Amino acid sequence: MLTDSLQDKAMAASDQWLSADFLLLKKTRLSSRSDSEYIYNPLKQNKNQVTTDTQSIHIRSNNNKINESAYSSEFVLSALNERSKREDLSGAFTSGEQLLSTEDAYAHFKELPTNQQNSTSITIQAAPNDDNYYKQWGLKNTTYGSKAEAAWDSGVTGSLANVIGVVDTGIDYKHPDLYLNIWLNPGEVPNGVIDINNDGLITFFDLNDSSNSAFAWDFDQAGDYGYGYVDAGDLFQNDIWIDGFDNENNGYIDDLIGWDFYNDDNDPFDDDSHGTHVAGTIGALSNNQTGVAGVNWDIQLTALKFLGPNGGYTSDAVRAVDYFTDVATRYDSLITNNGNARYLATNNSWGGGGFNSSLSSAIQAGADQGIIFVAAAGNDENNNDNISSYPSNYEAVHNSIDHVVAVASIDQNGSPSWFTNYGPDFNVDIAAPGGNIESTVPYNGYDSYWGTSMAAPHVSGALGLLASKNPTASSSELIQALYTGADQNINLLGTSVDGKLLNIASSLNELDGPDPNPTPTLSISAESPYQQFEGDQDTITNFIFTVTRQGDDLSKDSTVQWSIPGSSTTGEATADDFIATGGSLLFTNGESSKTITVEVKGDAVEELDETFSVLLSSPTNATIGTESASAVILNDDITPGPIETPLFTENFETGDYYNNWIQDSQNDWRISSARSIGNWAAEIDGRANNAWMELSDSLNITSFDDVRVDIQWLIETSFDNDEFLAIDASINDGDWIEIDRLSGANGTGGDEQSGNPFQEGSYLLGDLIADYSTANQRNLKIRLRGTASSSSEDAYFDDVIITGLNQNSGTPPPILSISAESPYQQFEGDQGANTNFIFTVTRQGDDLSNESTVQWSIPDGSTTGEATADDFIATGGSLLFTNGESSKTITVEVKGDAVEELDETFSVLLSSPTNATIGTESASAVILNDDIAPGPIETPLFTENFETGDYYNNWIQDSQNDWRISSARSIGNWAAEIDGRANNAWMELSDSLNITSFDDVRVDIQWLIETSFDNGEFLAIDASINDGDWIEIDRLSGARGTGGDEQSGNPFQDGSFFLGDLIADYSNAPNRNLKIRLRGTASSSREDAYFDDFVITGLTHSDSTNFAPTKNHNESYFLEPFELPPDPIA
């Protein structure tokens, strides 16, 4: 309600009063009220005063800066025909404003910062099909989007078992993009309504099923709004639901979906648009070919209306917050046995005024029940650390975590929105998309609004997705995951604490942690060479298998049995082939690796190659990860396979390559040392357009039955869709035939590989070129060809070998091998649900024309940590390969349950093949238990990716000055590089880290040494506690030739180290300060080493709590009225 004097001030600013139908008024203080009861309002203009043919925009002439006057206004947009207003930064007009024509106003808008996307899209796998989703930049996997899309891609799309209260102007509960996600009060549901999907909840999904037609039906007539489905408006007309009784004794009669505290009735319909817009961002129905998508595709939204078109009162805000807290105490699944849903949070996109003790107490009471209060930071360009903005500046501490989450706004280009409040020291916790946000508005409408009001529901929605992933996570754990997973954006260091920017996908990854004291995991692998000739009679050939033990606690002994299963199948080894077929291993304190030596007897018997496997079983104080590994005994008593004749070899290490190759006029091919197998490789420039490089002379292959082409090649991970590197062949100067290609893809999904390693390609041309054998005389040409669009996108090839083959008359049977497809570690799921694990069986050989069969089975585990038959729908079956088939899949269905248990490993074993031999006999996967509490709390202590200038302050180095920042090899654009002539040169953190309060510290790093490193040359990581001796944690060591820690193609390698395991006196000192340094030695300018993505994390086990300090409010602020935040227009 406006006072007459205030309304007079507003009207005097312009002879022509133009406003949106529901204008949001900027707060001011009324001397006529002695308390903060009054909330300044969204001002509703008399429709008779708005004309649709006069469309103009008020813009103040003071360089677009917000006036400190209580009556100032930034933009006021006139009502348009379709109510397509933007979220208004509103208030009474001032005499400093000038009235511009529509054309001039839009021209002015063009001078404002644009909102065009300025980021590279990450993985887009399954974007929803909603009509307006293309406008919803805030949900996408772009640099500044919230990454909701990545969360959906991972299978987390929300849950009806999560409830969020929308404290606002109400919700259009009839909207076709919202009606199914409106909360239904469990205490008001009539007896007899059927829970269609047996989820323990009655929702509008259930009411729209014909089975409930006796209780709920559509009252709307054809052509009416809401016709064709059951929504809350239909229930309000239904005497079965509207019985006139307070069924819960909560003081509210027939409160089916919430309450209208503004009008004090049970119908919280939105007569503005603000609340509906907020609700759509949190939970619009998604992937339904209609309108927009919500952060949550499934959720329940409680309509808590306390603001009307003329404002509202603080006492009503208190009632709204208290109502949601009361409902939670009755029905929240973590609070009471009566509930099947989580009452997670309230979204509060409104603000203003001073501290109010009643509202503060209401927020605290909610926090004590685990309810998070998400609040818009405000749109006044103020520093909330200096000038309190309520309600976002309230604090409500529960379990040492402030449950008030204050949200700032960013635009599509990643910059803080020009209007947003900020508080980087204490009072603005996180930033989220808030500029040009498309969402629902009443009466089946959609529109784009601006404001921190739009940013807050992105965060509320994120909490919904987090709770969907872990329904038993506490509110403190949800907040911690939200903050820990947030991006730390350098552009926002002056906006939110630590520059935090919402990253839903990363927060989801942070929610679950490892068991604080996990049992070690044992895994077996075959060491190269895992294919060896058996040798002559009375000789022994040794096959080496390595068993690794991994885990946080290796202090206790572990044992495991190993065995080689006997077989009577052709192509499989028998017990007679070995000196011993089993044994045991003992791991003592700290031991992480053991070897098994399998001794194979040589003989003079002509036989097929024979496969055998080594299986682990019966572990103690350990679980089994990879259960088995296989090797092949090559027969050397029969005539060897095809005769190989080298025809051409190129490794680009000599000057001959100038004579061997020609290229087209683009001249985009060159010799480079940037990435290579040896010192040099062929590189195609990142701006090539189908540029080719071919052999200068053709090869005569007339006398060969087939030709094999082997190559090492790669495309960098920056390659996009339609960018590639291809290999082509031509016979007798005929058409070029593409043999294979490495294809790029935006994000992931192409043939790029992390770290950009070289990949092996091997091709038999007789299989790939249809007319290979038709000509009496055959000449072969080979070429490489590629396309890229950026100077940062390069491709390489090396070690090209062309070999002529003359086959023997005999053709060996095909070889069958099994592998587990990703993800090979999955949660088992809930009771009554099944989770599918996929295994692929491949058939390889020269002749696939005949049928092959094989049996598969899952051995019944009898040891702790091994799955049993009860975990599966089926534990075996058979596969039939028909003419030409080379691949089959096995789907293993795992039953979900509610039993708290260890993670369980299982293996799928192949046996009893016909017309085939078995290569890799078994593959393993892990069923992750999801019925136990998540593990240690992780607190980020330090992060360095060398992408900003901060690294100059973060590191110091010794006087050799051999460390520098380089783009030669990096995860992003830059990494730290040590020069090839360094002599034990070090680079250490400039400041020590206080780790006193943490049970352990994990150090993660990406690092590499180039393949040219020799014996005695290395890159090491050291740590020091309390300025004590430096302790070497790990190193990458060089070796002349092979045997060191170098890897072909020089990819970055993952390092992850728990200091509590590695430093003996880690826990002795009562106060602990940590220093970390990198150190390296090399002897040549071409021997370089790198590290990148350096992360130090403090770990607190779940039996204790260690969270960041909470915000403090300034109790000296006096009481002021407040309102909806005055969000600016587009």
Beta strands, then each sheet from edge to edge (+ up, - down):
strand 1: 22-24
strand 2: 38-40
strand 3: 42-44
strand 4: 57-60
strand 5: 75-77
strand 6: 97-100
strand 7: 158-168
strand 8: 258-260
strand 9: 298-305
strand 10: 307-308
strand 11: 311-313
strand 12: 342-348
strand 13: 372-376
strand 14: 397-398
strand 15: 401-402
strand 16: 404-410
strand 17: 430-433
strand 18: 437-441
strand 19: 445-449
strand 20: 487-488
strand 21: 500-501
strand 22: 521-526
strand 23: 531-533
strand 24: 540-550
strand 25: 558-563
strand 26: 582-587
strand 27: 593-601
strand 28: 610-620
strand 29: 623-624
strand 30: 628-634
strand 31: 643-650
strand 32: 661-663
strand 33: 669-672
strand 34: 681-684
strand 35: 691-695
strand 36: 699-700
strand 37: 706-715
strand 38: 724-731
strand 39: 737-743
strand 40: 759-764
strand 41: 779-787
strand 42: 795-806
strand 43: 815-820
strand 44: 825-827
strand 45: 834-844
strand 46: 852-857
strand 47: 876-881
strand 48: 887-895
strand 49: 904-914
strand 50: 917-918
strand 51: 922-928
strand 52: 937-944
strand 53: 955-957
strand 54: 963-966
strand 55: 975-978
strand 56: 985-989
strand 57: 993-994
strand 58: 1000-1009
strand 59: 1018-1025
strand 60: 1031-1037
strand 61: 1053-1058
strand 62: 1073-1081
strand 63: 1089-1100
strand 64: 1122-1123
sheet 1: 1+ 3-
sheet 2: 10+ 11- 2+ 64+
sheet 3: 5+ 4- 6+
sheet 4: 8+ 9+ 7+ 12+ 13+ 16+ 17+
sheet 5: 14+ 15-
sheet 6: 18+ 19-
sheet 7: 20+ 21-
sheet 8: 27+ 24- 22+ 29+
sheet 9: 23+ 30+ 28- 25+ 26-
sheet 10: 31+ 42- 34+ 33-
sheet 11: 31+ 42- 37+ 40-
sheet 12: 32+ 35- 41+ 36-
sheet 13: 32+ 35- 41+ 38- 39+
sheet 14: 48+ 45- 43+ 50+
sheet 15: 44+ 51+ 49- 46+ 47-
sheet 16: 52+ 63- 55+ 54-
sheet 17: 52+ 63- 58+ 61-
sheet 18: 53+ 56- 62+ 57-
sheet 19: 53+ 56- 62+ 59- 60+
end
